[in-house]
Amino acid sequence: MKILFDFLPIALFFGMFKYAEGHKDWAAATATDWLGFMVSGGVVGPAEAPVLLATVVVIVATLLQIVWIKARGRKVDTMLWVSLGLVTVLGSATIYFHSENFIKWKPTVLYWVMGGSLLVGQLVFKKNGIKSLMGAQMTLPDAIWRTVNFSWVAFFTVMGFINLWVAFNFSTSTWVNFKLFGGMGLMLVFVLAQALWLNKYINPEDTTP
């Protein structure tokens, strides 16, 4: 359930972009009416309107995620705050300059921030971020925990480069498709592969329900 909650802003971004892409005249008129005061020149064209409207949706959705978590008395994950900051800064630049290039950098920066935090935590502070998250569910040798942690660092690093490759070598529509289905699919494959690899190190009595 949590992963669906985490991917909700991306799904809403995808939905708004696809709808606006299929109704470009409506999208241009709506973006000009609602965002004209925020964009350079005051007018949004049909070509850039879909990504601008989708960007507004993802900013609002991410903010509402935080409001929902705070309203339930729960702690907001640091990465969600980072995601809100990135999507607000890069999204605002996308809206003002009506250019999708800024928002296309957001997944890459977020991937690299997550990977960098795991790397710095391991090398500098001697704290294994993945073990902190999963240690209560399974018992593994410290060497394996380090390998798992570094594997996530590598995964996030590679995902950042893949996002840039798709973003700036294919159409915006293709990038939007990849952002939802490609990103989620690659993460699912990675998690399943890692689970299969870890299975040989886990004894049933070492795990908790």
C-alpha positions as CSV (number, residue, x, y, z in Angstrom):
1,M,0.0,0.0,0.0
2,K,2.8,2.4,0.9
3,I,4.4,2.0,-2.6
4,L,1.1,3.0,-4.2
5,F,0.9,6.0,-2.0
6,D,4.5,7.0,-2.9
7,F,3.8,6.6,-6.6
8,L,0.5,8.6,-6.5
9,P,2.0,11.9,-7.5
10,I,3.7,10.3,-10.5
11,A,0.5,8.5,-11.5
12,L,-1.4,11.9,-11.3
13,F,1.3,13.6,-13.3
14,F,0.9,10.8,-16.0
15,G,-2.9,11.1,-16.0
16,M,-2.9,14.9,-16.4
17,F,-0.2,14.9,-19.0
18,K,-2.0,12.3,-21.1
19,Y,-5.4,14.0,-20.9
20,A,-3.9,17.4,-21.7
21,E,-1.9,15.9,-24.6
22,G,-5.1,14.6,-26.1
23,H,-6.8,18.0,-25.6
24,K,-4.1,20.5,-26.4
25,D,-6.4,23.5,-27.2
26,W,-8.1,23.0,-23.8
27,A,-4.8,22.6,-22.1
28,A,-3.3,25.7,-23.7
29,A,-6.3,27.8,-22.8
30,T,-6.5,26.4,-19.2
31,A,-2.8,26.8,-18.6
32,T,-2.9,30.4,-19.9
33,D,-5.9,31.3,-17.8
34,W,-4.6,29.7,-14.6
35,L,-0.8,29.9,-15.0
36,G,-0.4,33.0,-17.2
37,F,0.7,35.2,-14.4
38,M,3.4,32.7,-13.5
39,V,4.9,32.1,-17.0
40,S,7.3,34.3,-19.0
41,G,5.3,36.1,-21.6
42,G,2.0,35.2,-20.0
43,V,0.9,32.8,-22.7
44,V,1.2,29.0,-22.8
45,G,1.2,27.3,-26.1
46,P,-0.3,23.9,-27.0
47,A,3.1,22.2,-27.1
48,E,4.1,23.0,-23.6
49,A,0.7,23.1,-21.9
50,P,0.4,19.4,-21.0
51,V,3.7,19.2,-19.1
52,L,3.0,22.5,-17.3
53,L,-0.4,21.4,-16.1
54,A,1.0,18.0,-15.1
55,T,3.8,19.8,-13.2
56,V,1.2,21.8,-11.2
57,V,-0.6,18.6,-10.4
58,V,2.5,16.8,-9.1
59,I,3.5,19.8,-6.9
60,V,0.0,19.9,-5.4
61,A,-0.2,16.1,-5.0
62,T,3.2,16.0,-3.2
63,L,2.2,18.8,-0.9
64,L,-1.1,17.0,-0.1
65,Q,0.8,13.8,0.7
66,I,2.7,15.7,3.4
67,V,-0.4,17.3,4.7
68,W,-2.2,13.9,4.9
69,I,0.8,12.3,6.7
70,K,1.0,15.2,9.2
71,A,-2.8,15.2,9.8
72,R,-2.5,11.6,10.8
73,G,0.2,12.4,13.3
74,R,2.9,10.5,11.5
75,K,6.5,11.6,10.7
76,V,7.2,12.7,7.1
77,D,10.1,10.8,5.5
78,T,13.1,13.0,4.8
79,M,13.0,11.9,1.1
80,L,9.4,13.2,0.8
81,W,10.5,16.6,2.0
82,V,13.4,16.5,-0.5
83,S,11.0,15.4,-3.2
84,L,8.7,18.3,-2.4
85,G,11.6,20.8,-2.5
86,L,12.9,19.5,-5.8
87,V,9.5,19.3,-7.5
88,T,8.7,22.9,-6.3
89,V,12.0,24.4,-7.4
90,L,12.3,22.6,-10.7
91,G,8.6,22.6,-11.3
92,S,8.4,26.4,-10.8
93,A,11.3,26.8,-13.3
94,T,9.4,24.6,-15.8
95,I,6.3,26.7,-15.4
96,Y,8.0,30.1,-15.6
97,F,10.1,29.2,-18.6
98,H,7.4,26.9,-20.0
99,S,10.1,24.3,-20.6
100,E,9.9,20.7,-19.6
101,N,13.7,20.4,-19.3
102,F,13.7,21.4,-15.7
103,I,11.1,18.9,-14.4
104,K,12.8,16.2,-16.4
105,W,15.8,16.6,-14.1
106,K,13.8,16.0,-10.9
107,P,13.8,12.1,-10.9
108,T,17.5,12.1,-11.6
109,V,18.3,14.5,-8.8
110,L,16.1,12.6,-6.4
111,Y,17.7,9.3,-7.3
112,W,21.1,10.7,-6.8
113,V,20.2,12.3,-3.5
114,M,18.9,9.0,-2.2
115,G,21.9,7.1,-3.5
116,G,24.3,9.7,-2.1
117,S,22.7,9.7,1.3
118,L,23.1,5.9,1.5
119,L,26.7,6.1,0.4
120,V,27.7,8.9,2.8
121,G,25.9,7.2,5.6
122,Q,27.9,4.0,5.0
123,L,31.3,5.6,4.4
124,V,31.3,8.6,6.6
125,F,28.9,7.9,9.4
126,K,29.2,4.1,9.4
127,K,25.5,3.8,9.3
128,N,23.8,1.4,6.9
129,G,20.6,3.1,5.7
130,I,19.1,-0.1,4.3
131,K,19.7,-2.1,7.4
132,S,18.0,0.7,9.4
133,L,14.9,0.3,7.2
134,M,14.9,-3.5,7.0
135,G,16.8,-4.7,10.0
136,A,13.7,-5.4,12.0
137,Q,12.4,-7.8,9.3
138,M,15.4,-9.9,8.7
139,T,18.8,-10.8,10.2
140,L,21.8,-10.7,7.8
141,P,25.6,-10.7,8.3
142,D,27.1,-7.2,8.3
143,A,29.0,-7.9,5.1
144,I,25.7,-8.7,3.3
145,W,24.1,-5.6,4.7
146,R,26.9,-3.5,3.2
147,T,26.5,-5.3,-0.1
148,V,22.8,-4.6,-0.1
149,N,23.4,-1.0,0.8
150,F,25.9,-0.5,-2.0
151,S,23.7,-2.3,-4.5
152,W,21.0,0.4,-3.8
153,V,23.5,3.1,-4.3
154,A,24.4,1.6,-7.7
155,F,20.8,1.2,-8.6
156,F,19.9,4.8,-7.8
157,T,23.0,6.0,-9.7
158,V,22.1,4.0,-12.8
159,M,18.4,5.0,-12.6
160,G,19.5,8.7,-12.6
161,F,21.5,8.3,-15.8
162,I,18.7,6.2,-17.5
163,N,16.2,9.0,-16.7
164,L,18.4,11.6,-18.3
165,W,19.0,9.3,-21.4
166,V,15.2,8.8,-21.9
167,A,14.4,12.5,-21.1
168,F,16.7,14.1,-23.6
169,N,16.8,11.5,-26.3
170,F,13.1,10.7,-26.7
171,S,9.9,12.7,-26.8
172,T,8.3,14.1,-23.6
173,S,5.4,11.7,-24.0
174,T,7.8,8.8,-24.0
175,W,9.6,10.1,-21.0
176,V,6.3,10.5,-19.1
177,N,5.5,6.8,-20.0
178,F,8.9,5.8,-18.7
179,K,8.6,7.9,-15.6
180,L,5.7,5.8,-14.4
181,F,5.9,2.4,-16.0
182,G,9.7,2.2,-16.7
183,G,10.8,3.5,-13.3
184,M,8.3,1.3,-11.4
185,G,9.1,-1.7,-13.5
186,L,12.8,-1.4,-13.1
187,M,12.5,-1.0,-9.4
188,L,10.2,-4.0,-9.1
189,V,12.7,-6.1,-11.1
190,F,15.6,-5.0,-8.9
191,V,13.7,-5.7,-5.7
192,L,12.7,-9.1,-6.8
193,A,16.2,-10.0,-8.0
194,Q,17.6,-8.8,-4.7
195,A,15.0,-10.8,-2.7
196,L,15.9,-13.9,-4.6
197,W,19.6,-13.3,-3.9
198,L,19.0,-12.6,-0.2
199,N,16.8,-15.6,0.3
200,K,19.8,-17.9,0.7
201,Y,21.1,-15.8,3.6
202,I,17.8,-15.8,5.5
203,N,16.7,-18.5,7.9
204,P,12.9,-18.7,8.6
205,E,13.6,-18.4,12.4
206,D,15.5,-15.2,11.8
207,T,12.5,-13.3,10.3
208,T,9.6,-11.8,11.9
209,P,6.0,-11.8,10.5
